[in-house]
Each structure stands twice: as C-alpha cells, then as structure tokens.
Amino acid sequence: MEILIAIPASIIVFAFGSSIGSFLNVVIYRVPAGLSVISPPSRCPRCLNQLKAYDNVPVLGWLWLKGRCRFCKSKISFRYPVVEAITGIIFLLIFLIFKVSLLTIGYWAFCSWLLALSLIDLDTMTLPNPLTQSGLVLGILFQMTLGFFTIGTWEGLVNHLMGAIGAAVLGLWLFDAIAILGSIMFGKAVMGAGDAKLAAMMGAWLGWKYLLLAAFLACAFGAVVGGGAILISQRQWGQKMPFGPFLALGAVVTVFAGEAILSTYLSLFFPVS
C-alpha cells in the first residue's frame, strides 16, 4: 500500500520540481539582464513569439520541439531541459529524505535559489544582489518558522532568529576575510563580493556548523576541479573561476549528508570513550 501511494507522490513531486526548474530557467536568463521574471510570458529570444502552453511542459516540451523553436526553428539550448530535470530530481530526493515536512518545503526553496545563482555565476561571473538578498531574508524567515513550530514557543523563534543572523554574519565575515587575505597574498582580487553574500545566505539557512562544513566542501571541490583543469591544460594558473557553483554544491551536499558527515568526523577524531 505504501508503495502504491509513494509512486504517484514521487511523480507529482518530480513534475512540480521540474516546473520550478522551468521558472528557474527564466530567472537565470532574465535577472542578469535586468528583465522582469513575470512579464512578458515565455517567448523565443530570437523571434520573440510567445511559446504555446504545451511547449512549456518541462523536459517533454523540448523533446516535442526537437530542441528548436516552433516558429523560427532556431536551436533551444539543451540546458533548459537539463535544469528542469535536475530540479525535479533534487525536489524528489529532498521529499524522499525529509518526507512531508517544513524542512522539505524550506530546502526546496533553498536549493532553487542555489541552482539559479550557480548557473548565473557560470554565465556572468556575478551573483545578483536581488537573489542573494532575497535568499538571505527567506532563510531567516525559514529558521524563525522552524524554531516556532519545532519548539512550540516564541523563545524557540527568537533563538532560531538569532542563530540565523549570527551564522549569516559569520559567513559574510569569513569570506570577506578570505578575500582580503587573498588580495594581500596575491596582489589582486581573488574572490568577488557576491561570494561573501552567498555565504551569508547559506549561513541563514544552514546554521553556523553546517555553514562551515559547506564552506570546507566548497573549497575542496574548487581545489579539485581547478587543479584538475590546470593539469589537463584547460585553465591557466591565476585564471578567474566562478566560486558560487562550488559554494552551492557544498551547501546541497550538506543538506543531504551534513549530519552524517559531521557524525563520522566526530566519531573518527573525537571518539566517545
């Protein structure tokens, strides 16, 4: 019986997530360009014809159109269905882990912000303030709500509020300090201001412990990818590389496995006698 219920629920969650991914494609394209994400409706960037409703069906719409605009036949980037599918998978994994809960709703929103910011950073080497700031505010509101409903008192709300603000400040100061030290050591800017703002947003959502874990993972991922790219001559030493995607990846891994990683670390290095 549980399987019969779980399968339709999983399909619905994936469909919902891929629909959010479709909207994220709009955000990723329009926010850096300073355009409204609401108006006009989705349209071809070449011929400007408004897309039909059935063309906007996540993933399937791109397949039906064979990757080309219905009107002018210009190519539609393969990234659109990929983003939709990835968002659907992330939503489904969160649902399977956290079930029907406040955490599920919150992490759906958090990962959506992270995915949009990551791809914008890859495209433009920027992390737009409207997204990092709105994500920060939403993270603080999420922690306040979580504190009130899990503890059941106003004291819980205030404690979670102060924890979220403290972790956000820690993220901002930590990456500002890294940027300043890096500039002194290398004589040039090594990190953009947007990375510190993204770290602040992550702190509000994750809390200080998981923020530090996510930051460590981000640095590890960045070192591996950057070092690997240099070894295979895809990048030159000192060449700029967006760090936002690594921060986002560290945060997503922390959402899914942060508790297990910290527990394993503590058991290995600080075993209980």
Wavefront OBJ file of the C-alpha trace (Angstrom):
o trace
v 0.000 0.000 0.000
v 2.802 2.423 0.889
v 4.466 1.794 -2.481
v 1.188 2.458 -4.299
v 0.988 5.809 -2.521
v 4.703 6.645 -2.834
v 4.939 6.208 -6.615
v 2.200 8.744 -7.557
v 3.519 11.134 -4.888
v 7.037 10.864 -6.310
v 5.769 11.545 -9.836
v 3.855 14.594 -8.623
v 6.887 15.916 -6.725
v 9.190 15.418 -9.725
v 6.692 17.158 -12.018
v 6.375 20.033 -9.555
v 10.153 20.335 -9.225
v 10.706 20.307 -12.984
v 8.063 23.047 -13.308
v 10.023 25.121 -10.796
v 13.103 24.344 -12.898
v 11.321 25.797 -15.918
v 10.776 29.012 -13.977
v 14.407 28.977 -12.833
v 15.442 28.989 -16.500
v 13.546 32.263 -16.833
v 15.234 33.662 -13.708
v 18.695 32.606 -14.912
v 18.189 34.319 -18.278
v 16.339 37.461 -17.225
v 17.727 38.536 -13.834
v 21.295 39.265 -15.070
v 19.772 41.181 -17.990
v 17.655 43.305 -15.632
v 14.397 41.982 -17.091
v 11.176 41.102 -15.290
v 10.764 37.402 -14.492
v 6.976 37.752 -14.700
v 6.321 39.717 -17.867
v 6.317 39.096 -20.773
v 5.401 35.372 -20.792
v 7.953 32.843 -22.030
v 8.963 33.530 -25.612
v 11.673 32.719 -28.102
v 14.640 35.084 -27.591
v 15.227 35.160 -31.359
v 11.823 35.697 -32.988
v 10.084 36.875 -29.759
v 6.998 34.730 -30.448
v 5.213 33.676 -27.256
v 5.518 29.954 -26.578
v 2.425 27.787 -26.540
v 1.357 26.298 -23.211
v 2.144 22.764 -24.385
v 5.606 23.886 -25.498
v 6.311 24.912 -21.907
v 5.779 21.425 -20.467
v 9.030 20.755 -18.556
v 11.513 18.428 -20.304
v 8.856 16.990 -22.630
v 8.257 20.323 -24.385
v 11.879 20.466 -25.522
v 11.660 16.872 -26.775
v 8.443 17.519 -28.681
v 10.011 20.508 -30.399
v 13.208 18.534 -31.070
v 15.205 21.325 -29.479
v 14.047 24.028 -31.916
v 11.637 26.972 -31.793
v 8.244 26.123 -33.269
v 8.222 29.399 -35.217
v 11.730 30.341 -36.363
v 13.367 26.912 -35.937
v 16.316 28.378 -34.036
v 18.000 25.995 -31.597
v 16.839 25.856 -27.987
v 19.695 25.194 -25.592
v 19.878 21.657 -24.194
v 20.475 23.266 -20.814
v 16.784 24.131 -20.453
v 15.509 20.543 -20.087
v 18.617 19.616 -18.088
v 17.890 22.325 -15.499
v 14.264 21.225 -15.343
v 15.215 17.573 -14.865
v 17.885 18.340 -12.254
v 15.453 20.496 -10.280
v 12.865 17.724 -10.400
v 15.418 15.186 -9.154
v 16.564 17.483 -6.326
v 12.960 18.071 -5.246
v 12.288 14.324 -5.321
v 15.396 13.480 -3.267
v 14.512 16.103 -0.663
v 10.978 14.730 -0.463
v 12.199 11.145 -0.075
v 14.598 12.121 2.726
v 12.552 14.670 4.685
v 9.049 13.417 3.775
v 6.095 15.800 4.190
v 7.614 18.400 6.481
v 8.588 22.020 6.878
v 12.180 21.038 6.069
v 11.089 19.727 2.672
v 9.397 22.995 1.712
v 12.309 25.040 3.011
v 15.008 23.008 1.284
v 13.060 23.077 -1.972
v 13.266 26.863 -1.872
v 16.910 26.906 -0.718
v 18.103 24.560 -3.473
v 16.138 26.515 -6.080
v 17.968 29.706 -5.087
v 21.299 27.865 -5.129
v 20.738 26.400 -8.589
v 19.740 29.751 -10.087
v 22.708 31.541 -8.525
v 25.134 28.820 -9.639
v 24.173 28.997 -13.294
v 24.092 32.795 -13.306
v 27.601 32.802 -11.835
v 28.756 30.348 -14.510
v 27.270 32.538 -17.234
v 28.188 36.009 -15.997
v 30.705 35.624 -13.133
v 28.241 37.530 -10.935
v 25.871 36.679 -8.086
v 22.990 39.182 -8.350
v 22.107 41.037 -5.157
v 18.329 40.565 -5.615
v 18.785 36.790 -5.377
v 21.355 36.641 -2.563
v 19.441 39.222 -0.513
v 16.022 37.625 -1.025
v 17.560 34.227 -0.263
v 19.042 35.611 2.958
v 15.715 37.046 4.105
v 13.902 33.840 3.197
v 16.476 31.794 5.119
v 15.977 33.883 8.248
v 12.184 33.561 7.933
v 12.577 29.809 7.458
v 14.649 29.491 10.636
v 12.134 31.571 12.596
v 9.268 29.384 11.383
v 11.245 26.225 12.098
v 12.054 27.421 15.607
v 8.443 28.267 16.386
v 6.884 25.049 15.094
v 9.539 22.592 16.291
v 9.974 24.039 19.774
v 6.468 25.471 20.020
v 7.365 28.683 21.839
v 8.247 32.249 20.968
v 11.579 31.631 22.666
v 12.328 28.995 20.030
v 11.529 31.503 17.308
v 13.866 34.111 18.811
v 16.666 31.583 19.337
v 16.476 30.429 15.729
v 16.306 34.042 14.548
v 19.460 34.985 16.433
v 21.179 31.798 15.255
v 20.340 32.558 11.624
v 21.555 36.144 11.871
v 24.740 35.066 13.644
v 25.502 32.395 11.037
v 24.810 34.857 8.218
v 27.225 37.372 9.731
v 29.804 34.610 10.187
v 29.514 33.656 6.512
v 29.875 37.268 5.409
v 32.870 37.978 7.638
v 34.579 34.675 6.875
v 34.580 35.158 3.126
v 35.324 38.863 3.360
v 38.380 37.901 5.436
v 39.403 35.284 2.865
v 39.045 37.856 0.085
v 41.153 40.428 1.957
v 43.911 37.945 2.845
v 43.942 36.582 -0.688
v 44.257 40.069 -2.136
v 47.210 40.777 0.142
v 48.939 37.480 -0.680
v 48.410 37.525 -4.458
v 48.237 41.255 -5.084
v 44.856 41.075 -6.794
v 41.242 40.260 -6.036
v 40.783 36.520 -5.527
v 37.087 36.475 -4.663
v 34.090 38.598 -5.584
v 31.833 40.326 -3.071
v 28.956 38.126 -4.224
v 30.588 35.020 -2.771
v 30.504 36.504 0.737
v 26.840 37.432 0.273
v 26.062 33.903 -0.899
v 27.885 32.530 2.162
v 25.747 34.797 4.362
v 22.628 33.416 2.704
v 23.873 29.854 3.259
v 24.544 30.627 6.915
v 20.965 31.800 7.429
v 19.622 28.534 6.006
v 22.134 26.063 7.437
v 23.347 27.493 10.745
v 26.978 28.082 11.660
v 28.112 24.432 11.964
v 26.754 23.343 8.621
v 27.881 26.612 7.034
v 31.486 25.786 7.963
v 31.068 22.273 6.593
v 29.583 23.592 3.337
v 32.406 26.132 3.015
v 35.030 23.419 3.566
v 33.388 21.182 0.964
v 33.190 24.101 -1.479
v 36.904 24.792 -1.106
v 37.673 21.089 -1.578
v 35.509 20.847 -4.696
v 37.014 24.052 -6.073
v 40.565 22.861 -5.450
v 39.935 19.512 -7.143
v 38.175 20.981 -10.182
v 40.539 23.946 -10.539
v 43.644 21.827 -10.032
v 42.363 19.199 -12.446
v 41.623 21.831 -15.094
v 45.166 23.201 -14.774
v 46.684 19.722 -15.058
v 44.831 18.994 -18.294
v 45.669 22.495 -19.576
v 42.065 23.684 -19.670
v 42.874 26.668 -17.449
v 45.928 28.760 -16.645
v 47.187 29.415 -13.124
v 45.515 32.565 -11.802
v 42.668 32.468 -14.312
v 39.353 33.507 -12.793
v 36.858 30.793 -11.965
v 33.353 31.281 -10.535
v 33.233 30.054 -6.936
v 29.471 30.341 -6.472
v 28.733 26.915 -8.003
v 31.165 25.262 -5.564
v 29.557 27.034 -2.614
v 26.148 25.914 -3.842
v 27.363 22.344 -4.317
v 28.817 22.324 -0.820
v 25.504 23.577 0.557
v 23.462 20.959 -1.316
v 25.739 18.126 -0.159
v 25.409 19.479 3.387
v 21.603 19.474 3.115
v 21.604 15.816 2.084
v 24.520 14.434 4.088
v 25.730 17.116 6.504
v 24.618 15.302 9.639
v 26.222 12.029 8.510
v 29.481 13.759 7.561
v 29.772 15.579 10.892
v 28.862 12.448 12.853
v 31.508 10.428 11.014
v 34.113 13.137 11.549
v 33.389 13.366 15.279
v 33.419 9.586 15.734
v 36.788 9.305 13.963
v 38.631 12.175 15.635
v 36.726 12.595 18.891
v 35.541 9.096 19.852
v 33.494 8.756 22.981
v 35.394 6.647 25.494
l 1 2 3 4 5 6 7 8 9 10 11 12 13 14 15 16 17 18 19 20 21 22 23 24 25 26 27 28 29 30 31 32 33 34 35 36 37 38 39 40 41 42 43 44 45 46 47 48 49 50 51 52 53 54 55 56 57 58 59 60 61 62 63 64 65 66 67 68 69 70 71 72 73 74 75 76 77 78 79 80 81 82 83 84 85 86 87 88 89 90 91 92 93 94 95 96 97 98 99 100 101 102 103 104 105 106 107 108 109 110 111 112 113 114 115 116 117 118 119 120 121 122 123 124 125 126 127 128 129 130 131 132 133 134 135 136 137 138 139 140 141 142 143 144 145 146 147 148 149 150 151 152 153 154 155 156 157 158 159 160 161 162 163 164 165 166 167 168 169 170 171 172 173 174 175 176 177 178 179 180 181 182 183 184 185 186 187 188 189 190 191 192 193 194 195 196 197 198 199 200 201 202 203 204 205 206 207 208 209 210 211 212 213 214 215 216 217 218 219 220 221 222 223 224 225 226 227 228 229 230 231 232 233 234 235 236 237 238 239 240 241 242 243 244 245 246 247 248 249 250 251 252 253 254 255 256 257 258 259 260 261 262 263 264 265 266 267 268 269 270 271 272 273
